[in-house]
Structures are given as structure tokens and as C-alpha cells.
Amino acid sequence: MEKLDLLAVALGLAALAGINLYLTVFATGLAIHFHWVTLAPAYQSLAVLGHPAIITIAGILYFLEFFADKIPWIDSAWDAVHTVIRPIGGALLAIQVLGHPSPAFTVIVALLAGGTSLVAHTAKAATRLTSNTSPEPFSNIGLSLGEDAAVLGGLALMHFNPLLALLILLLGIIAFFYFAPRILRAMKAKIWLALKKLNGPADLATPVKLPLALPARLASVFAREDVLGETIAWAAPCISGRGRRIPPNLFGALVATNEEPRKIIFVARKSGRPFARTIDLEGSMAAHEPRFLSENLVIFPAVGRGPKYLFVFPRSDAGLVEQIVQYLREREPALHEQTTAL
């Protein structure tokens, strides 16, 4: 049981380090230095964290992180820098908890702890990227304060009940791997949109023409220039947002065909395989919604209930989205009539 408690504390500290390494070290060091907690004989190796020099350095770094974590995009840049630092710090903390075990056991624990820190760090970084799609700073401030509270609460829980802390950690890791594909796709999408915005033209209203063929990365998957046996009227690269039977954050394209003018198709690669979903425009409306990082195309029912769809385009594609909205209004009378009435 004692070894299990040691492992629980080691992995718990590693997970908290993945969220905020400096606060984890700073708060633990203060508690040890001022005797707020009494270390059991098995945890005497952690006494080094109470050294004034370690507390001072951790406190200074936490002070910097406290402010960096609350500024949109600065927090994501800070997370990027700490992608290596936090897992290494978490592994070192875990090894310190165990004292001086056998070399083989040290390597095993270091790998487990480093992986645990990386999981926590990735979950945090993905959450921050999502919150940064809104320019207001309040969500960042709230997330930062919540993360600090989680670190302090996690430290307290490990002190009073290490096994319960380990159980919660294991449940969190299972949840992370269950949602990992969505998390990684969301991170990729936000980074891509941010880079597109930074490198995009200053004039977002520049006239554009709708592309007449699938992007090369999709044409190779579908193995021909047509989609589902139909000829392409236009094909606009985008990212899926939300919609019936369409997973979010898939890099793909919206396609209109000459054979079905009142339908559009979203095509993408999913797990390396062709993915296609047809959207019926009858009785629907289309709208262009500019956002901080993106230009969104929204398709929703003109009246009553029905499926809603959101497709995300880079900020530089504002003119392209306007062209798509105009095309849809021309092909589906209800789109034009309802929009004019508004």
C-alpha cells in the first residue's frame, strides 16, 4: 500500500506539473518549508523542495506565468515553450518522490510521469487555443484561475487521500485518450487559422472566384476530379464546424455539383479514407458570420427546426464565403427570399 501511495503522489505531482509546473513546485515548497504539512518518512526526499532557493526561483517563474497565462495568445505561446519543460519537470518531480529506487524502476516512473505531464499539458494547451478564438480576455483569466485552483486542490487531495487522487487521474487520462482525436484536430485547426490570419491579405473584401476543382490533397483521396460521379461546379476548402453526421474540425471542402444545384457536399479525409456528406438546401438559409480567427458559413432552417451546419474558412477567404452565400441564394429561392425579408 505504501508503494502505491508513493506512485500516486509521484504521478499526481507529474499531472499537476503538466498544468502549472511552477505553482506545483512553489506551493509544495512553501508547505514543506513552513511545516504546513509533515512529511512522512517515505516522502523525506521531497524535503529539498522546501529549500529557499528553489522556492524563490519557482515563485518568480510562477509570477511570470501568472500574468502570461491570462493574455490571449501569449498563453498559447507560453504553452508552446513549455511543451518540453513541463513533462521533464513532471518526470523529475516523480523521481524525487521515489528517492533512489533501482535504475530500471527510475526509468519506468520517469516515462510514466513524463507521459502523464504531457497529457495534462496537451489538454491545457488545447483548451487555451479554443478560448483564444474569442478576442476577449475574460475566458483566459477564468481558465487560468481555474487551473491554479485545480493545482492547489490536487495538492491538498494528494496529501489527504493519494489513492483517490490517483483514481481521478486515471479517469482523466482515459477521458483524454477518448477525446484525443477531437482535441488534436481542434488544435490543428486553430493553429492553421491563426497562421492564415497572420499571413493573409489586409483587404478581406478582395473579389475572388470559386475554385473549380477539389484541392490536390482531396483529389488524390477521391481518385478523380468528380465527386460521387457528379461534375463539380465549385469546390471551396474549409474546416467542418458542426453539423448532422459531420465530425468537427475535419479539413475538407464544400462542393457544389452541376447535377444537384440545390445540394452541396462536404468531402474530407477521415482516418485516411474518403468522407462525404450531402446537405440538402431546400428550405434553408445561408449566412456569412465573420469571427476573430475565421469567416464562417452558416446554413440553418428558414423556419422551424432542422439540421444546422457550420463551415469554417480562414479570415483571408471572406470574399470566397460571400461568393458561396450568393451562389446558394441563387440556387435555392427560399434562401434569397428569406434573407431579403430580413
Secondary structure, DSSP 8 states (H G I E B T S, - for coil): -HHHHHHHHHHHHHHHHHHHHHHHHHHHHHHHHTTSS---GGGGGGGGGGSHHHHHHHHHHHHHHHHHTTSTTHHHHHHHHHHHHHHHHHHHHHHHHH-S--HHHHHHHHHHHHHHHHHHHHHHHHHHHHHTTS--SHHHHHHHHHHHHHHHHHHHHHHH-HHHHHHHHHHHHHHHHHHHHHHHHHHHHHHHHHHHHHHS-S-TT------SS--HHHHHHHTSSSBTTB-EEEEEEEEEEE-TT--TT-EEEEEEESS-TTEEEEEEEETTEEEEEEEE-TTEEEEEEE-SSEEEEEEEESSS----EEEEEEGGGHHHHHHHHHHHHHH-HHHHHHHHH-
